[in-house]
Amino acid sequence: MGNTFDIHVHHLTRVEGHGNIVVNMREGALEKCHLQVVEAPRYFEAMIRGRSFHEAAVLTSRICGICSLGHQLTSLKATEAALGLEVSEQTVQLRKLLVDGATFQSNVLHALFLAAPDFLGVGSVFPLVQTHPEVVLAALRMKRLANDIGEVVSGRAVHPITCVPGGFTQLPSAPQLRQLLLRLQTEARADLELAVQAVLSVAGNIPAFARETEYISLKSDREYALYDGVIHSSDAGATPVNDYLGVTNEQIKPHSTAKHTHYKRTSYMVGALSRWNNNHQQMNEAGRAVGKALGLSGPSHNPYHITVAQLAETAHCVRSCIERIDALLTRGLKEEKPDQEPTRYGRGVGSTEVPRGILFHDYTYDRKGTVVAANCIIPTNQNFANIDDDMVKLVPEIVHLDRAEITRRLEMLVRAYDPCISCSVHMVDVTFVE
Amino acid sequence: MTAHTKPKVAFFDFTGCEGCQLNKLNLEDHILDVLSLVEIVEFREAMDDRAAHYDIAFIEGSISTPSCVERINDIRRRSDVLVALGSCATRGGVNAMKNLMPIDDVRTTVYGKDKYLFPTLPAQPVSAIVKVDHAVDGCPMTTREYLHVFTSLVLGKKPIKPNHSVCVECKRSENECVFERGMSCMGPVTRGGCEAQCPGVGQYCIGCRGFVDHPEKEAHLEVFRRHGLSLEEARKKMTLFNAYGWSDR
């Protein structure tokens, strides 16, 4: 491609939201190399001010349809921490079931519908309907099943209804849970096997590229952390969730309506591969087996492996859903009224792992239970600086290829992160003093 | 469109959460049938291709930046039929809440001193800028109503849009009234079509589908007040999804 060229990908496809890739190479030196985020800003943290604690999760869910469950649960955890609302063990288990379902739904969508076409050299999943119908159908069934978990437990897969501060407005019935259990034990197992085989058959097309970075995720001593834990950095170890601002260090960049973050280095990674790298030893056997089959046995520094880590998590979550439903049915579901009587007011921080990485919501409430300040830090924002750093290392390594191939590799790289750009442009500055 | 070629269909997203787009990908049981009826020529969230002309363009999201205005005009120019999907596109949705606040405060809260790097406009529904032929309300839109509009258009029929309140459907489902359960509900003034999904699972109606034609807003503000809300709290409930063009009457 020579040592002077420009690449501009306007509105990258097969990602959620609007981003452009810009590369300017001048006589072998990279002048510009970054992902521009051009999503329209939405100003959620301003809109949430003055809203009641009942509405916080209803509103922040609308940050992102794809991550709506994750935003709701993180929002509820922050509200509950701020107002001293207690949730029961049953509520925690049902929420964890929802998180497992949402994680595997999103991972299947990304790995098989958005990323897989890259490995097969086509522009979308639609041609695969003709060429690989059984895999597409298996992926659709898995998505349906994950969405049904969301519908049964939370009332709706996109923008859940029944999750409220202190618990649930309505519980799933035992027959509904038994039905889900049966499908998880039969069809999901077979479909997962097909999906893994499909990705295995194209695993040779996953580009070889490595850049070690800092990996950040939640970590728990009890389980593979998705719903709960402390912040863990592969460089610096543990930080309590309440001190997240010391980890995220947000900055505004002129090329992006989404803020960037950094901790011990110029950038860090969050998401499925970070979770795998930090916590894979806590993953269940089903998940680790899929990782191993696809070539991941320990930590990986190749961002294209995010897709592989997503499939390992899919297997982990399917197994975990089975165990959780089994336990809920054995114990029997108890009718409970959500605890919505605040015992304190002030600030509360919540964090969960959503499919794309660690998410923080931070609210401050006045004595009427009204939001006076809010801050949310989105996984995709946390990955932007890491994507830019990856591109800066990658471009010189592939500069001998032709323009189309360089462009394709860069698009694949950004897409591998499964960026959720709508999410990334909404939240930011901490304004704890009114 | 001729009888022998499949309609060319495209999907576009503006300012929103893409939840309505996701609901289309969530039509797992029907998606292959849908694909057999039309040719999808542009769908950035799922595919690479781009096209010059569309028989039907589906639009998600609000218009909230100068570049949104340019893009929607360009898409309208190249589309025979244009359909707004979901509350952000049909009514401005939650995005329009910022319209009720001083815009400079809103921008400062989010971007601080860098606020002028990112141009913004009051959030508007698509119909504020270009002609919209059909609309599917809801946050998110329901897949059932989306399929109704989609199949009607493919078959050359006029889709039916409900104009009764959520209360009608809630009564039909024999739910206990939300007000009786001690919560305040937007059902009486909100356009139905959702089968009272939220009251059906123990929640109150949040008004995500927008108002019925000629809503009794003043009367409903009074109902909220009788159930213990201040006028300010009542207005907040009303404007969660209905802030665009809000007035008490």
Interface residues (C-beta under 8 A of the other chain):
Chain A: H11 T13 R14 V15 E16 G17 V38 A40 P41 R42 Y43 E45 A46 M47 R49 G50 R51 S52 E55 V58 L59 R62 I63 C64 G65 I66 S68 L109 F113 L114 G123 S124 V125 F126 V129 L140 R141 K143 R144 N147 G155 R156 A157 V158 H159 I161 T162 V164 F168 T169 Q170 I252 P254 T257 S422 H426 M427 V428 D429 T431
Chain B: F14 T15 G16 C17 E18 G19 C20 Q21 L22 N23 L25 N26 E28 D29 I31 L32 L35 I40 F43 R44 E45 A46 M47 D48 D49 S64 T65 S67 C68 G93 V94 N95 M97 K98 M101 D105 V106 R107 T109 V110 Y111 G112 D114 L117 F118 T120 C139 P140 Q197 C198 V201 G202 Q203 I206 E233 K236 L240
